[in-house]
């Protein structure tokens, strides 16, 4: 087993996925146009009601609303994870050509993506997992979003279900982008990608910087203002 895929010795109880999404939502400025990737990022739509944030779905919808279930669900209104969402006053619809023109034209302020691996340089892998025998993954629009969005955030669990590290020294999975990620939000911590390495800014309740370092391969820079994750 390679160094980059070794299992960590200790597992920590982290934040639920919904709380990771809530923390990310607090980092999105008013007036932003945002695209949410598959997985945890889609949950952010439930935490921005009443704020001046416009969500764009690459399938062809601008100003998407929160997730809906049951009788409210419309199979024609879905997000990147194929979850039912609602429309809002002022929502608009268009074909995928116009959608990707928005993305590739630099009109998206922030893209929030999930990740399989990420390193201290801001490179991340998120579209294929060779360890599961997936030689061809689902690239989707992730590479376009990484290239076109002004900022790129990652929202993910800190380790895999099997206990393998996801914040690694070097990617062993096919990369999605190089050096574009600015902030990483996990169930255990909030980290900023800097020119000197990963800056640990916040830790989950009950955890310490030493706890986070024990499940993180790159050497962390500890912020002098290190604090508990705030919601």
Biotite code that builds the C-alpha atoms (Angstrom):
import biotite.structure as struc

atoms = struc.array([
    struc.Atom([0.000, 0.000, 0.000], chain_id="A", res_id=1, res_name="UNK", atom_name="CA", element="C"),
    struc.Atom([1.435, 3.387, -1.006], chain_id="A", res_id=2, res_name="UNK", atom_name="CA", element="C"),
    struc.Atom([2.154, 6.161, 1.454], chain_id="A", res_id=3, res_name="UNK", atom_name="CA", element="C"),
    struc.Atom([-0.614, 8.236, -0.121], chain_id="A", res_id=4, res_name="UNK", atom_name="CA", element="C"),
    struc.Atom([-3.278, 5.589, 0.526], chain_id="A", res_id=5, res_name="UNK", atom_name="CA", element="C"),
    struc.Atom([-2.256, 4.349, 3.962], chain_id="A", res_id=6, res_name="UNK", atom_name="CA", element="C"),
    struc.Atom([-4.970, 4.005, 6.565], chain_id="A", res_id=7, res_name="UNK", atom_name="CA", element="C"),
    struc.Atom([-4.924, 6.381, 9.493], chain_id="A", res_id=8, res_name="UNK", atom_name="CA", element="C"),
    struc.Atom([-4.469, 4.925, 12.958], chain_id="A", res_id=9, res_name="UNK", atom_name="CA", element="C"),
    struc.Atom([-7.255, 6.902, 14.603], chain_id="A", res_id=10, res_name="UNK", atom_name="CA", element="C"),
    struc.Atom([-10.747, 7.842, 13.390], chain_id="A", res_id=11, res_name="UNK", atom_name="CA", element="C"),
    struc.Atom([-12.385, 10.958, 14.763], chain_id="A", res_id=12, res_name="UNK", atom_name="CA", element="C"),
    struc.Atom([-16.070, 11.741, 15.038], chain_id="A", res_id=13, res_name="UNK", atom_name="CA", element="C"),
    struc.Atom([-16.627, 14.557, 12.589], chain_id="A", res_id=14, res_name="UNK", atom_name="CA", element="C"),
    struc.Atom([-19.398, 16.893, 11.573], chain_id="A", res_id=15, res_name="UNK", atom_name="CA", element="C"),
    struc.Atom([-22.375, 15.510, 9.628], chain_id="A", res_id=16, res_name="UNK", atom_name="CA", element="C"),
    struc.Atom([-22.505, 16.343, 5.930], chain_id="A", res_id=17, res_name="UNK", atom_name="CA", element="C"),
    struc.Atom([-25.248, 18.931, 6.457], chain_id="A", res_id=18, res_name="UNK", atom_name="CA", element="C"),
    struc.Atom([-23.022, 20.881, 8.870], chain_id="A", res_id=19, res_name="UNK", atom_name="CA", element="C"),
    struc.Atom([-20.111, 20.854, 6.422], chain_id="A", res_id=20, res_name="UNK", atom_name="CA", element="C"),
    struc.Atom([-22.483, 22.393, 3.878], chain_id="A", res_id=21, res_name="UNK", atom_name="CA", element="C"),
    struc.Atom([-23.617, 24.996, 6.418], chain_id="A", res_id=22, res_name="UNK", atom_name="CA", element="C"),
    struc.Atom([-20.013, 26.007, 7.133], chain_id="A", res_id=23, res_name="UNK", atom_name="CA", element="C"),
    struc.Atom([-19.279, 26.373, 3.406], chain_id="A", res_id=24, res_name="UNK", atom_name="CA", element="C"),
    struc.Atom([-22.387, 28.530, 2.963], chain_id="A", res_id=25, res_name="UNK", atom_name="CA", element="C"),
    struc.Atom([-21.007, 31.013, 5.508], chain_id="A", res_id=26, res_name="UNK", atom_name="CA", element="C"),
    struc.Atom([-17.945, 31.548, 3.306], chain_id="A", res_id=27, res_name="UNK", atom_name="CA", element="C"),
    struc.Atom([-19.989, 32.555, 0.243], chain_id="A", res_id=28, res_name="UNK", atom_name="CA", element="C"),
    struc.Atom([-20.344, 36.344, -0.072], chain_id="A", res_id=29, res_name="UNK", atom_name="CA", element="C"),
    struc.Atom([-23.625, 38.064, -0.849], chain_id="A", res_id=30, res_name="UNK", atom_name="CA", element="C"),
    struc.Atom([-24.124, 38.705, -4.557], chain_id="A", res_id=31, res_name="UNK", atom_name="CA", element="C"),
    struc.Atom([-22.238, 35.566, -5.634], chain_id="A", res_id=32, res_name="UNK", atom_name="CA", element="C"),
    struc.Atom([-23.082, 33.283, -8.549], chain_id="A", res_id=33, res_name="UNK", atom_name="CA", element="C"),
    struc.Atom([-22.307, 29.739, -7.411], chain_id="A", res_id=34, res_name="UNK", atom_name="CA", element="C"),
    struc.Atom([-22.261, 26.253, -8.921], chain_id="A", res_id=35, res_name="UNK", atom_name="CA", element="C"),
    struc.Atom([-22.605, 23.249, -6.582], chain_id="A", res_id=36, res_name="UNK", atom_name="CA", element="C"),
    struc.Atom([-20.998, 19.929, -7.475], chain_id="A", res_id=37, res_name="UNK", atom_name="CA", element="C"),
    struc.Atom([-22.128, 16.397, -6.670], chain_id="A", res_id=38, res_name="UNK", atom_name="CA", element="C"),
    struc.Atom([-22.429, 15.175, -3.072], chain_id="A", res_id=39, res_name="UNK", atom_name="CA", element="C"),
    struc.Atom([-21.987, 17.409, -0.022], chain_id="A", res_id=40, res_name="UNK", atom_name="CA", element="C"),
    struc.Atom([-21.960, 20.642, -2.091], chain_id="A", res_id=41, res_name="UNK", atom_name="CA", element="C"),
    struc.Atom([-25.592, 20.140, -3.168], chain_id="A", res_id=42, res_name="UNK", atom_name="CA", element="C"),
    struc.Atom([-26.667, 20.443, 0.486], chain_id="A", res_id=43, res_name="UNK", atom_name="CA", element="C"),
    struc.Atom([-25.527, 24.074, 0.512], chain_id="A", res_id=44, res_name="UNK", atom_name="CA", element="C"),
    struc.Atom([-28.749, 24.966, -1.309], chain_id="A", res_id=45, res_name="UNK", atom_name="CA", element="C"),
    struc.Atom([-30.630, 24.299, 1.952], chain_id="A", res_id=46, res_name="UNK", atom_name="CA", element="C"),
    struc.Atom([-28.644, 26.920, 3.881], chain_id="A", res_id=47, res_name="UNK", atom_name="CA", element="C"),
    struc.Atom([-28.858, 30.101, 1.774], chain_id="A", res_id=48, res_name="UNK", atom_name="CA", element="C"),
    struc.Atom([-32.559, 30.921, 1.887], chain_id="A", res_id=49, res_name="UNK", atom_name="CA", element="C"),
    struc.Atom([-33.117, 34.662, 2.009], chain_id="A", res_id=50, res_name="UNK", atom_name="CA", element="C"),
    struc.Atom([-29.544, 35.494, 1.001], chain_id="A", res_id=51, res_name="UNK", atom_name="CA", element="C"),
    struc.Atom([-28.448, 37.229, -2.198], chain_id="A", res_id=52, res_name="UNK", atom_name="CA", element="C"),
    struc.Atom([-26.747, 34.138, -3.649], chain_id="A", res_id=53, res_name="UNK", atom_name="CA", element="C"),
    struc.Atom([-27.672, 32.775, -7.088], chain_id="A", res_id=54, res_name="UNK", atom_name="CA", element="C"),
    struc.Atom([-27.111, 29.064, -7.731], chain_id="A", res_id=55, res_name="UNK", atom_name="CA", element="C"),
    struc.Atom([-26.429, 27.868, -11.268], chain_id="A", res_id=56, res_name="UNK", atom_name="CA", element="C"),
    struc.Atom([-27.040, 24.271, -12.363], chain_id="A", res_id=57, res_name="UNK", atom_name="CA", element="C"),
    struc.Atom([-24.971, 23.165, -15.339], chain_id="A", res_id=58, res_name="UNK", atom_name="CA", element="C"),
    struc.Atom([-27.972, 21.211, -16.665], chain_id="A", res_id=59, res_name="UNK", atom_name="CA", element="C"),
    struc.Atom([-29.520, 24.571, -17.543], chain_id="A", res_id=60, res_name="UNK", atom_name="CA", element="C"),
    struc.Atom([-31.045, 26.465, -14.624], chain_id="A", res_id=61, res_name="UNK", atom_name="CA", element="C"),
    struc.Atom([-30.193, 29.739, -12.921], chain_id="A", res_id=62, res_name="UNK", atom_name="CA", element="C"),
    struc.Atom([-31.410, 30.596, -9.413], chain_id="A", res_id=63, res_name="UNK", atom_name="CA", element="C"),
    struc.Atom([-32.080, 27.067, -8.214], chain_id="A", res_id=64, res_name="UNK", atom_name="CA", element="C"),
    struc.Atom([-33.785, 26.558, -4.877], chain_id="A", res_id=65, res_name="UNK", atom_name="CA", element="C"),
    struc.Atom([-33.338, 24.092, -2.004], chain_id="A", res_id=66, res_name="UNK", atom_name="CA", element="C"),
    struc.Atom([-33.828, 20.325, -2.156], chain_id="A", res_id=67, res_name="UNK", atom_name="CA", element="C"),
    struc.Atom([-37.393, 19.037, -2.149], chain_id="A", res_id=68, res_name="UNK", atom_name="CA", element="C"),
    struc.Atom([-38.965, 15.625, -1.535], chain_id="A", res_id=69, res_name="UNK", atom_name="CA", element="C"),
    struc.Atom([-42.289, 13.851, -1.912], chain_id="A", res_id=70, res_name="UNK", atom_name="CA", element="C"),
    struc.Atom([-45.112, 15.536, -3.793], chain_id="A", res_id=71, res_name="UNK", atom_name="CA", element="C"),
    struc.Atom([-43.082, 18.712, -4.263], chain_id="A", res_id=72, res_name="UNK", atom_name="CA", element="C"),
    struc.Atom([-40.454, 16.915, -6.359], chain_id="A", res_id=73, res_name="UNK", atom_name="CA", element="C"),
    struc.Atom([-40.409, 17.521, -10.120], chain_id="A", res_id=74, res_name="UNK", atom_name="CA", element="C"),
    struc.Atom([-38.256, 15.102, -12.120], chain_id="A", res_id=75, res_name="UNK", atom_name="CA", element="C"),
    struc.Atom([-37.468, 17.891, -14.588], chain_id="A", res_id=76, res_name="UNK", atom_name="CA", element="C"),
    struc.Atom([-35.941, 20.078, -11.860], chain_id="A", res_id=77, res_name="UNK", atom_name="CA", element="C"),
    struc.Atom([-32.772, 18.398, -10.599], chain_id="A", res_id=78, res_name="UNK", atom_name="CA", element="C"),
    struc.Atom([-29.283, 19.338, -9.466], chain_id="A", res_id=79, res_name="UNK", atom_name="CA", element="C"),
    struc.Atom([-25.910, 17.799, -10.358], chain_id="A", res_id=80, res_name="UNK", atom_name="CA", element="C"),
    struc.Atom([-26.630, 14.823, -8.065], chain_id="A", res_id=81, res_name="UNK", atom_name="CA", element="C"),
    struc.Atom([-30.009, 14.252, -9.773], chain_id="A", res_id=82, res_name="UNK", atom_name="CA", element="C"),
    struc.Atom([-31.765, 15.357, -6.569], chain_id="A", res_id=83, res_name="UNK", atom_name="CA", element="C"),
    struc.Atom([-35.059, 17.205, -6.908], chain_id="A", res_id=84, res_name="UNK", atom_name="CA", element="C"),
    struc.Atom([-34.844, 20.950, -6.340], chain_id="A", res_id=85, res_name="UNK", atom_name="CA", element="C"),
    struc.Atom([-37.389, 23.751, -6.492], chain_id="A", res_id=86, res_name="UNK", atom_name="CA", element="C"),
    struc.Atom([-37.497, 26.878, -8.606], chain_id="A", res_id=87, res_name="UNK", atom_name="CA", element="C"),
    struc.Atom([-37.613, 30.356, -7.099], chain_id="A", res_id=88, res_name="UNK", atom_name="CA", element="C"),
    struc.Atom([-39.081, 33.655, -8.175], chain_id="A", res_id=89, res_name="UNK", atom_name="CA", element="C"),
    struc.Atom([-36.823, 34.809, -10.988], chain_id="A", res_id=90, res_name="UNK", atom_name="CA", element="C"),
    struc.Atom([-35.532, 31.320, -11.919], chain_id="A", res_id=91, res_name="UNK", atom_name="CA", element="C"),
    struc.Atom([-34.618, 30.896, -15.576], chain_id="A", res_id=92, res_name="UNK", atom_name="CA", element="C"),
    struc.Atom([-34.015, 27.905, -17.834], chain_id="A", res_id=93, res_name="UNK", atom_name="CA", element="C"),
    struc.Atom([-31.763, 27.431, -20.867], chain_id="A", res_id=94, res_name="UNK", atom_name="CA", element="C"),
    struc.Atom([-29.952, 24.768, -22.828], chain_id="A", res_id=95, res_name="UNK", atom_name="CA", element="C"),
    struc.Atom([-26.619, 23.271, -21.848], chain_id="A", res_id=96, res_name="UNK", atom_name="CA", element="C"),
    struc.Atom([-24.727, 25.321, -24.446], chain_id="A", res_id=97, res_name="UNK", atom_name="CA", element="C"),
    struc.Atom([-25.704, 28.557, -22.702], chain_id="A", res_id=98, res_name="UNK", atom_name="CA", element="C"),
    struc.Atom([-24.998, 26.954, -19.345], chain_id="A", res_id=99, res_name="UNK", atom_name="CA", element="C"),
    struc.Atom([-21.421, 26.106, -20.274], chain_id="A", res_id=100, res_name="UNK", atom_name="CA", element="C"),
    struc.Atom([-20.979, 29.505, -21.861], chain_id="A", res_id=101, res_name="UNK", atom_name="CA", element="C"),
    struc.Atom([-21.630, 30.940, -18.410], chain_id="A", res_id=102, res_name="UNK", atom_name="CA", element="C"),
    struc.Atom([-19.160, 28.505, -16.849], chain_id="A", res_id=103, res_name="UNK", atom_name="CA", element="C"),
    struc.Atom([-16.380, 28.764, -19.434], chain_id="A", res_id=104, res_name="UNK", atom_name="CA", element="C"),
    struc.Atom([-16.869, 32.506, -19.807], chain_id="A", res_id=105, res_name="UNK", atom_name="CA", element="C"),
    struc.Atom([-15.839, 33.173, -16.215], chain_id="A", res_id=106, res_name="UNK", atom_name="CA", element="C"),
    struc.Atom([-19.290, 34.204, -14.973], chain_id="A", res_id=107, res_name="UNK", atom_name="CA", element="C"),
    struc.Atom([-19.338, 31.820, -11.979], chain_id="A", res_id=108, res_name="UNK", atom_name="CA", element="C"),
    struc.Atom([-17.844, 33.357, -8.843], chain_id="A", res_id=109, res_name="UNK", atom_name="CA", element="C"),
    struc.Atom([-17.470, 30.156, -6.806], chain_id="A", res_id=110, res_name="UNK", atom_name="CA", element="C"),
    struc.Atom([-17.641, 26.460, -7.635], chain_id="A", res_id=111, res_name="UNK", atom_name="CA", element="C"),
    struc.Atom([-17.950, 24.049, -4.702], chain_id="A", res_id=112, res_name="UNK", atom_name="CA", element="C"),
    struc.Atom([-16.844, 20.497, -5.521], chain_id="A", res_id=113, res_name="UNK", atom_name="CA", element="C"),
    struc.Atom([-16.412, 17.202, -3.724], chain_id="A", res_id=114, res_name="UNK", atom_name="CA", element="C"),
    struc.Atom([-13.054, 15.419, -3.854], chain_id="A", res_id=115, res_name="UNK", atom_name="CA", element="C"),
    struc.Atom([-11.486, 11.979, -3.643], chain_id="A", res_id=116, res_name="UNK", atom_name="CA", element="C"),
    struc.Atom([-8.028, 13.403, -2.926], chain_id="A", res_id=117, res_name="UNK", atom_name="CA", element="C"),
    struc.Atom([-6.463, 16.832, -2.529], chain_id="A", res_id=118, res_name="UNK", atom_name="CA", element="C"),
    struc.Atom([-2.943, 18.044, -1.823], chain_id="A", res_id=119, res_name="UNK", atom_name="CA", element="C"),
    struc.Atom([-1.314, 21.108, -0.290], chain_id="A", res_id=120, res_name="UNK", atom_name="CA", element="C"),
    struc.Atom([-0.786, 22.775, -3.686], chain_id="A", res_id=121, res_name="UNK", atom_name="CA", element="C"),
    struc.Atom([-4.505, 22.968, -4.398], chain_id="A", res_id=122, res_name="UNK", atom_name="CA", element="C"),
    struc.Atom([-4.561, 20.086, -6.883], chain_id="A", res_id=123, res_name="UNK", atom_name="CA", element="C"),
    struc.Atom([-7.507, 17.746, -6.494], chain_id="A", res_id=124, res_name="UNK", atom_name="CA", element="C"),
    struc.Atom([-8.903, 14.516, -7.921], chain_id="A", res_id=125, res_name="UNK", atom_name="CA", element="C"),
    struc.Atom([-12.629, 13.991, -8.054], chain_id="A", res_id=126, res_name="UNK", atom_name="CA", element="C"),
    struc.Atom([-13.772, 12.174, -11.177], chain_id="A", res_id=127, res_name="UNK", atom_name="CA", element="C"),
    struc.Atom([-12.303, 8.647, -11.089], chain_id="A", res_id=128, res_name="UNK", atom_name="CA", element="C"),
    struc.Atom([-11.315, 6.152, -8.391], chain_id="A", res_id=129, res_name="UNK", atom_name="CA", element="C"),
    struc.Atom([-8.864, 3.585, -9.833], chain_id="A", res_id=130, res_name="UNK", atom_name="CA", element="C"),
    struc.Atom([-8.829, 1.652, -6.548], chain_id="A", res_id=131, res_name="UNK", atom_name="CA", element="C"),
    struc.Atom([-12.396, 0.581, -7.330], chain_id="A", res_id=132, res_name="UNK", atom_name="CA", element="C"),
    struc.Atom([-11.505, -0.546, -10.815], chain_id="A", res_id=133, res_name="UNK", atom_name="CA", element="C"),
    struc.Atom([-13.012, 2.525, -12.480], chain_id="A", res_id=134, res_name="UNK", atom_name="CA", element="C"),
    struc.Atom([-10.814, 3.113, -15.501], chain_id="A", res_id=135, res_name="UNK", atom_name="CA", element="C"),
    struc.Atom([-13.260, 5.647, -16.882], chain_id="A", res_id=136, res_name="UNK", atom_name="CA", element="C"),
    struc.Atom([-15.005, 7.998, -14.476], chain_id="A", res_id=137, res_name="UNK", atom_name="CA", element="C"),
    struc.Atom([-17.712, 10.616, -14.849], chain_id="A", res_id=138, res_name="UNK", atom_name="CA", element="C"),
    struc.Atom([-15.886, 13.846, -15.651], chain_id="A", res_id=139, res_name="UNK", atom_name="CA", element="C"),
    struc.Atom([-19.089, 15.815, -16.178], chain_id="A", res_id=140, res_name="UNK", atom_name="CA", element="C"),
    struc.Atom([-18.518, 19.558, -16.071], chain_id="A", res_id=141, res_name="UNK", atom_name="CA", element="C"),
    struc.Atom([-16.029, 19.557, -13.201], chain_id="A", res_id=142, res_name="UNK", atom_name="CA", element="C"),
    struc.Atom([-12.980, 20.460, -15.297], chain_id="A", res_id=143, res_name="UNK", atom_name="CA", element="C"),
    struc.Atom([-14.840, 23.294, -17.000], chain_id="A", res_id=144, res_name="UNK", atom_name="CA", element="C"),
    struc.Atom([-15.956, 24.612, -13.606], chain_id="A", res_id=145, res_name="UNK", atom_name="CA", element="C"),
    struc.Atom([-12.450, 24.423, -12.170], chain_id="A", res_id=146, res_name="UNK", atom_name="CA", element="C"),
    struc.Atom([-11.078, 26.377, -15.114], chain_id="A", res_id=147, res_name="UNK", atom_name="CA", element="C"),
    struc.Atom([-13.903, 28.895, -15.358], chain_id="A", res_id=148, res_name="UNK", atom_name="CA", element="C"),
    struc.Atom([-14.901, 29.691, -11.777], chain_id="A", res_id=149, res_name="UNK", atom_name="CA", element="C"),
    struc.Atom([-13.137, 32.570, -10.049], chain_id="A", res_id=150, res_name="UNK", atom_name="CA", element="C"),
    struc.Atom([-12.758, 30.552, -6.825], chain_id="A", res_id=151, res_name="UNK", atom_name="CA", element="C"),
    struc.Atom([-12.851, 26.835, -6.098], chain_id="A", res_id=152, res_name="UNK", atom_name="CA", element="C"),
    struc.Atom([-13.894, 25.359, -2.738], chain_id="A", res_id=153, res_name="UNK", atom_name="CA", element="C"),
    struc.Atom([-13.754, 21.669, -1.768], chain_id="A", res_id=154, res_name="UNK", atom_name="CA", element="C"),
    struc.Atom([-16.312, 20.091, 0.591], chain_id="A", res_id=155, res_name="UNK", atom_name="CA", element="C"),
    struc.Atom([-15.651, 16.489, 1.652], chain_id="A", res_id=156, res_name="UNK", atom_name="CA", element="C"),
    struc.Atom([-15.043, 14.046, 4.482], chain_id="A", res_id=157, res_name="UNK", atom_name="CA", element="C"),
    struc.Atom([-11.449, 14.166, 5.757], chain_id="A", res_id=158, res_name="UNK", atom_name="CA", element="C"),
    struc.Atom([-10.913, 10.401, 5.347], chain_id="A", res_id=159, res_name="UNK", atom_name="CA", element="C"),
    struc.Atom([-12.584, 7.633, 3.360], chain_id="A", res_id=160, res_name="UNK", atom_name="CA", element="C"),
    struc.Atom([-15.033, 5.145, 4.850], chain_id="A", res_id=161, res_name="UNK", atom_name="CA", element="C"),
    struc.Atom([-12.132, 2.675, 4.882], chain_id="A", res_id=162, res_name="UNK", atom_name="CA", element="C"),
    struc.Atom([-10.016, 5.058, 6.926], chain_id="A", res_id=163, res_name="UNK", atom_name="CA", element="C"),
    struc.Atom([-7.684, 6.172, 4.151], chain_id="A", res_id=164, res_name="UNK", atom_name="CA", element="C"),
    struc.Atom([-6.307, 9.695, 4.064], chain_id="A", res_id=165, res_name="UNK", atom_name="CA", element="C"),
    struc.Atom([-7.822, 12.060, 1.479], chain_id="A", res_id=166, res_name="UNK", atom_name="CA", element="C"),
    struc.Atom([-5.573, 15.065, 2.167], chain_id="A", res_id=167, res_name="UNK", atom_name="CA", element="C"),
    struc.Atom([-2.368, 13.690, 0.664], chain_id="A", res_id=168, res_name="UNK", atom_name="CA", element="C"),
    struc.Atom([1.142, 14.715, -0.303], chain_id="A", res_id=169, res_name="UNK", atom_name="CA", element="C"),
    struc.Atom([0.688, 13.569, -3.900], chain_id="A", res_id=170, res_name="UNK", atom_name="CA", element="C"),
    struc.Atom([-2.423, 12.572, -5.830], chain_id="A", res_id=171, res_name="UNK", atom_name="CA", element="C"),
    struc.Atom([-2.637, 8.920, -6.840], chain_id="A", res_id=172, res_name="UNK", atom_name="CA", element="C"),
    struc.Atom([-5.990, 9.337, -8.621], chain_id="A", res_id=173, res_name="UNK", atom_name="CA", element="C"),
    struc.Atom([-6.473, 11.120, -11.975], chain_id="A", res_id=174, res_name="UNK", atom_name="CA", element="C"),
    struc.Atom([-6.425, 14.852, -11.284], chain_id="A", res_id=175, res_name="UNK", atom_name="CA", element="C"),
    struc.Atom([-9.296, 17.189, -12.040], chain_id="A", res_id=176, res_name="UNK", atom_name="CA", element="C"),
    struc.Atom([-7.321, 20.426, -11.790], chain_id="A", res_id=177, res_name="UNK", atom_name="CA", element="C"),
    struc.Atom([-3.987, 21.813, -10.670], chain_id="A", res_id=178, res_name="UNK", atom_name="CA", element="C"),
    struc.Atom([-3.458, 24.568, -8.121], chain_id="A", res_id=179, res_name="UNK", atom_name="CA", element="C"),
    struc.Atom([-6.985, 26.025, -8.266], chain_id="A", res_id=180, res_name="UNK", atom_name="CA", element="C"),
    struc.Atom([-8.448, 25.118, -4.855], chain_id="A", res_id=181, res_name="UNK", atom_name="CA", element="C"),
    struc.Atom([-8.428, 27.945, -2.311], chain_id="A", res_id=182, res_name="UNK", atom_name="CA", element="C"),
    struc.Atom([-10.382, 26.527, 0.654], chain_id="A", res_id=183, res_name="UNK", atom_name="CA", element="C"),
    struc.Atom([-11.017, 22.987, 1.924], chain_id="A", res_id=184, res_name="UNK", atom_name="CA", element="C"),
    struc.Atom([-13.955, 22.197, 4.206], chain_id="A", res_id=185, res_name="UNK", atom_name="CA", element="C"),
    struc.Atom([-14.104, 18.750, 5.809], chain_id="A", res_id=186, res_name="UNK", atom_name="CA", element="C"),
    struc.Atom([-15.959, 17.125, 8.685], chain_id="A", res_id=187, res_name="UNK", atom_name="CA", element="C"),
    struc.Atom([-12.876, 17.760, 10.830], chain_id="A", res_id=188, res_name="UNK", atom_name="CA", element="C"),
    struc.Atom([-11.400, 21.073, 9.726], chain_id="A", res_id=189, res_name="UNK", atom_name="CA", element="C"),
    struc.Atom([-11.268, 24.161, 7.545], chain_id="A", res_id=190, res_name="UNK", atom_name="CA", element="C"),
    struc.Atom([-7.980, 24.601, 5.684], chain_id="A", res_id=191, res_name="UNK", atom_name="CA", element="C"),
    struc.Atom([-6.713, 27.306, 3.350], chain_id="A", res_id=192, res_name="UNK", atom_name="CA", element="C"),
    struc.Atom([-4.365, 26.579, 0.453], chain_id="A", res_id=193, res_name="UNK", atom_name="CA", element="C"),
    struc.Atom([-1.454, 29.046, 0.608], chain_id="A", res_id=194, res_name="UNK", atom_name="CA", element="C"),
    struc.Atom([1.857, 29.361, -1.212], chain_id="A", res_id=195, res_name="UNK", atom_name="CA", element="C"),
    struc.Atom([3.565, 27.967, 1.895], chain_id="A", res_id=196, res_name="UNK", atom_name="CA", element="C"),
    struc.Atom([1.229, 24.992, 2.365], chain_id="A", res_id=197, res_name="UNK", atom_name="CA", element="C"),
    struc.Atom([-2.062, 24.157, 4.063], chain_id="A", res_id=198, res_name="UNK", atom_name="CA", element="C"),
    struc.Atom([-3.097, 26.638, 6.725], chain_id="A", res_id=199, res_name="UNK", atom_name="CA", element="C"),
    struc.Atom([-5.292, 25.056, 9.393], chain_id="A", res_id=200, res_name="UNK", atom_name="CA", element="C"),
    struc.Atom([-7.873, 27.721, 10.299], chain_id="A", res_id=201, res_name="UNK", atom_name="CA", element="C"),
    struc.Atom([-10.605, 25.850, 12.159], chain_id="A", res_id=202, res_name="UNK", atom_name="CA", element="C"),
    struc.Atom([-11.133, 22.471, 13.828], chain_id="A", res_id=203, res_name="UNK", atom_name="CA", element="C"),
    struc.Atom([-14.307, 20.542, 14.649], chain_id="A", res_id=204, res_name="UNK", atom_name="CA", element="C"),
    struc.Atom([-15.577, 20.740, 18.240], chain_id="A", res_id=205, res_name="UNK", atom_name="CA", element="C"),
    struc.Atom([-13.481, 18.672, 20.633], chain_id="A", res_id=206, res_name="UNK", atom_name="CA", element="C"),
    struc.Atom([-10.531, 18.267, 18.258], chain_id="A", res_id=207, res_name="UNK", atom_name="CA", element="C"),
    struc.Atom([-7.041, 19.768, 18.279], chain_id="A", res_id=208, res_name="UNK", atom_name="CA", element="C"),
    struc.Atom([-4.498, 20.690, 15.630], chain_id="A", res_id=209, res_name="UNK", atom_name="CA", element="C"),
    struc.Atom([-2.585, 17.525, 16.557], chain_id="A", res_id=210, res_name="UNK", atom_name="CA", element="C"),
    struc.Atom([-5.699, 15.431, 15.882], chain_id="A", res_id=211, res_name="UNK", atom_name="CA", element="C"),
    struc.Atom([-6.082, 16.945, 12.407], chain_id="A", res_id=212, res_name="UNK", atom_name="CA", element="C"),
    struc.Atom([-2.389, 16.485, 11.611], chain_id="A", res_id=213, res_name="UNK", atom_name="CA", element="C"),
    struc.Atom([-2.617, 12.800, 12.523], chain_id="A", res_id=214, res_name="UNK", atom_name="CA", element="C"),
    struc.Atom([-5.096, 12.201, 9.673], chain_id="A", res_id=215, res_name="UNK", atom_name="CA", element="C"),
    struc.Atom([-3.450, 14.588, 7.195], chain_id="A", res_id=216, res_name="UNK", atom_name="CA", element="C"),
    struc.Atom([-0.336, 13.758, 5.170], chain_id="A", res_id=217, res_name="UNK", atom_name="CA", element="C"),
    struc.Atom([1.000, 17.258, 4.359], chain_id="A", res_id=218, res_name="UNK", atom_name="CA", element="C"),
    struc.Atom([2.570, 19.181, 7.210], chain_id="A", res_id=219, res_name="UNK", atom_name="CA", element="C"),
    struc.Atom([-0.009, 21.708, 8.369], chain_id="A", res_id=220, res_name="UNK", atom_name="CA", element="C"),
    struc.Atom([0.649, 25.360, 9.152], chain_id="A", res_id=221, res_name="UNK", atom_name="CA", element="C"),
    struc.Atom([-1.288, 26.195, 12.306], chain_id="A", res_id=222, res_name="UNK", atom_name="CA", element="C"),
    struc.Atom([-3.051, 29.546, 12.214], chain_id="A", res_id=223, res_name="UNK", atom_name="CA", element="C"),
    struc.Atom([-2.289, 31.812, 15.199], chain_id="A", res_id=224, res_name="UNK", atom_name="CA", element="C"),
    struc.Atom([-6.062, 32.443, 15.238], chain_id="A", res_id=225, res_name="UNK", atom_name="CA", element="C"),
    struc.Atom([-6.958, 28.736, 15.185], chain_id="A", res_id=226, res_name="UNK", atom_name="CA", element="C"),
    struc.Atom([-10.518, 28.288, 16.457], chain_id="A", res_id=227, res_name="UNK", atom_name="CA", element="C"),
    struc.Atom([-13.419, 25.882, 16.618], chain_id="A", res_id=228, res_name="UNK", atom_name="CA", element="C"),
    struc.Atom([-15.570, 25.732, 13.492], chain_id="A", res_id=229, res_name="UNK", atom_name="CA", element="C"),
    struc.Atom([-18.287, 28.354, 13.767], chain_id="A", res_id=230, res_name="UNK", atom_name="CA", element="C"),
    struc.Atom([-21.730, 28.173, 12.213], chain_id="A", res_id=231, res_name="UNK", atom_name="CA", element="C"),
])
